[in-house]
Amino acid sequence: MAQRILIVDDEDNIRDLATLYLEKEGFTVEGAENGKDALARFTQAPAALVILDLMMPGMDGFEVCRELRRQHDVPILMLTARSEDVDKIVGLELGADDYMTKPFNPRELVARVKAILRRSESGRRAQNAHAVANLAVDKARREARVDDRLLSLRTKEFDLLVAFVENPGIALTRDQLLESVWGYDYAGETRTVDVHVQHLRSKLTGAKVQIETLRGVGYKLIESPA
């Protein structure tokens, strides 16, 4: 599916030029001529990236950026007709990922968009992927592997494993694990954690990690001694 780009600029020629070059590269592009329209469009259908003009009548780009950041971490490329460093600094401090000064080369704009999206995707993969020794866990795919062997885990076993691999070497109490895996309002007893840990241990055959019991405390995931 083509990634959707939202262009926010009060100049028709800027929106048309950017749209032309981005669509040639396979992006789906939507335009907004003011800040309020941009926020409404984004709320209705979030974009993969927002190209945002700073100097617009009414709600300017700074305010739009601030509002977007309150609800989403969408990548933002700011456009400014002025070259003052203060505009760039304020924009970046508000959460913009990059900026370009108008007039700009449309080919460079496309290159910047692609680079920002690559960094964004790489960051999401890093957040979703965890590895300890030869154990790898992919939260997005809900897969866990020991070397190349896919583990057969039940839902709560996988969620429990995620809690451990996100906190390697850190002591986690049974209450913390209950809260993380089963939720704040889970009415079960901590014995539930012990049972699921036992099941999880039995499925980590061949993994160079172990779930260590901390008496009176809980558990922690450590690499197995060599």
C-alpha positions in Angstrom: 0.0 0.0 0.0 1.3 3.4 -0.9 2.4 5.6 2.0 0.2 8.7 2.4 1.8 12.2 2.6 -0.1 15.2 3.9 1.2 18.6 2.5 0.1 21.7 4.4 0.9 24.9 2.6 -1.3 28.0 1.7 0.5 28.3 -1.7 -1.2 26.2 -4.4 1.9 26.0 -6.6 4.0 24.6 -3.7 1.4 21.9 -3.0 1.0 21.1 -6.7 4.8 20.9 -7.3 5.4 18.6 -4.3 2.4 16.5 -5.2 3.7 16.0 -8.7 7.1 14.7 -7.7 5.9 12.6 -4.7 3.2 10.9 -6.7 5.8 10.0 -9.4 7.7 8.1 -6.6 4.5 6.1 -5.7 3.3 8.1 -2.7 -0.4 9.0 -2.2 -0.6 12.7 -1.5 -3.3 14.9 0.1 -3.1 18.7 0.4 -4.4 21.1 3.0 -4.2 24.9 2.6 -4.4 25.8 6.3 -3.7 24.5 9.7 -7.2 23.7 10.8 -7.9 21.8 7.6 -4.7 19.9 8.1 -5.5 18.8 11.6 -9.0 17.7 10.6 -7.7 15.7 7.6 -5.0 14.1 9.8 -7.5 13.2 12.5 -9.7 11.6 9.9 -6.9 9.7 8.2 -3.4 9.9 9.7 -0.6 10.2 7.2 2.8 8.5 7.2 4.5 11.9 7.0 3.5 15.6 7.1 5.1 18.3 5.0 4.3 21.5 6.9 4.8 25.2 6.0 5.7 27.4 8.9 4.3 30.7 7.7 0.6 30.4 7.1 -2.2 32.8 7.9 -4.3 31.9 10.9 -2.9 28.8 12.6 0.8 28.8 11.6 3.0 25.8 11.2 4.4 26.0 14.8 0.9 25.6 16.2 0.0 22.8 13.9 3.2 21.0 14.8 2.5 21.4 18.5 -1.0 20.0 18.0 0.2 17.1 16.0 2.8 16.2 18.6 0.1 16.1 21.3 -1.7 13.2 19.5 0.9 11.5 17.3 4.6 10.9 16.6 4.1 11.3 12.8 7.3 12.4 11.1 7.2 16.1 10.2 9.2 18.0 7.5 8.9 21.7 7.9 9.1 24.3 5.1 10.1 27.9 5.7 10.4 30.8 3.4 12.8 32.4 5.8 16.4 31.3 6.5 16.6 32.6 10.1 18.1 29.9 12.4 15.5 30.7 15.1 12.7 29.3 12.9 14.6 26.1 12.3 15.5 25.7 16.0 12.0 26.4 17.2 10.6 24.0 14.7 13.0 21.2 15.6 12.4 21.8 19.3 8.6 21.4 18.8 9.2 18.0 17.3 9.9 18.5 13.6 12.2 15.8 12.1 13.8 18.0 9.4 13.3 21.3 7.6 13.8 22.8 4.1 14.0 26.5 3.1 11.8 27.6 0.2 12.3 27.8 -2.7 13.4 24.1 -2.7 14.5 21.5 -5.3 11.5 19.1 -5.5 13.9 16.2 -6.1 15.6 17.1 -2.8 12.2 17.2 -1.1 11.5 13.7 -2.3 14.9 12.5 -1.1 14.3 14.1 2.3 10.9 12.5 2.6 12.3 9.0 1.8 15.1 9.5 4.3 12.8 10.5 7.1 10.5 7.6 6.5 13.4 5.2 6.5 14.6 6.5 9.8 11.1 6.4 11.2 10.5 2.8 10.1 13.9 1.7 11.4 13.0 3.3 14.8 9.7 1.4 14.9 11.4 -1.9 14.1 13.9 -1.3 16.8 11.1 -0.7 19.4 9.4 -3.9 18.3 12.4 -6.1 18.1 14.4 -7.4 21.1 17.2 -9.9 21.4 19.0 -11.5 24.3 21.7 -14.0 23.4 20.2 -16.3 20.8 16.6 -15.4 21.8 14.8 -12.9 19.5 11.4 -11.5 20.0 9.4 -9.5 17.5 6.4 -7.8 19.1 4.9 -6.6 15.8 4.8 -10.1 14.4 4.2 -11.7 17.8 7.0 -14.2 17.1 9.8 -15.5 19.3 12.7 -17.5 18.0 15.6 -19.4 19.5 18.2 -19.2 16.7 16.0 -20.0 13.7 13.4 -22.1 15.6 10.0 -20.5 16.0 8.6 -21.0 19.5 5.0 -22.0 20.1 3.8 -19.7 22.8 0.3 -19.0 24.1 -0.8 -15.4 24.3 0.2 -14.7 27.9 3.4 -16.7 27.6 4.5 -14.4 24.8 3.5 -11.3 26.7 5.4 -12.5 29.7 8.5 -13.2 27.5 8.2 -9.6 26.1 8.2 -8.2 29.7 11.4 -10.1 30.4 13.3 -9.3 27.1 12.4 -5.6 27.5 14.1 -5.7 30.9 17.0 -8.1 30.7 18.9 -8.5 33.9 16.3 -6.5 35.8 14.4 -7.9 38.8 10.7 -7.9 38.1 8.3 -8.6 41.0 5.2 -10.8 40.6 3.0 -7.7 41.0 4.9 -5.9 38.2 4.5 -8.8 35.9 0.8 -9.1 36.8 0.3 -5.4 36.0 2.3 -5.6 32.8 1.0 -8.8 31.3 -2.5 -9.2 32.8 -3.5 -5.6 33.4 -4.1 -3.4 36.4 -7.5 -4.8 37.1 -6.5 -8.5 36.9 -8.1 -10.2 39.9 -5.9 -13.3 39.9 -3.3 -14.2 42.5 0.5 -14.0 41.9 0.6 -17.8 41.7 -0.6 -17.2 38.1 2.8 -15.7 37.3 4.6 -18.7 38.7 2.6 -21.1 36.6 3.2 -19.2 33.4 6.9 -18.8 34.1 7.2 -22.6 34.5 5.5 -23.1 31.2 7.6 -20.5 29.5 10.8 -22.0 30.9 9.9 -25.4 29.4 9.6 -23.8 25.9 12.9 -22.0 26.0 14.9 -25.2 25.3 18.1 -24.3 23.5 18.0 -20.7 24.4 21.1 -19.2 26.0 19.0 -17.4 28.5 17.3 -18.4 31.7 14.5 -17.0 33.9 16.1 -16.8 37.3 13.9 -17.0 40.5 14.5 -14.3 43.1 13.1 -15.7 46.3 10.6 -13.4 47.9 10.8 -11.0 45.0 10.0 -12.4 41.6 12.1 -13.2 38.5 14.7 -11.8 36.0 15.9 -12.9 32.6 19.7 -13.4 32.4 22.0 -15.0 29.9 23.0 -18.5 30.7 26.4 -18.9 32.2 28.9 -20.1 29.5 
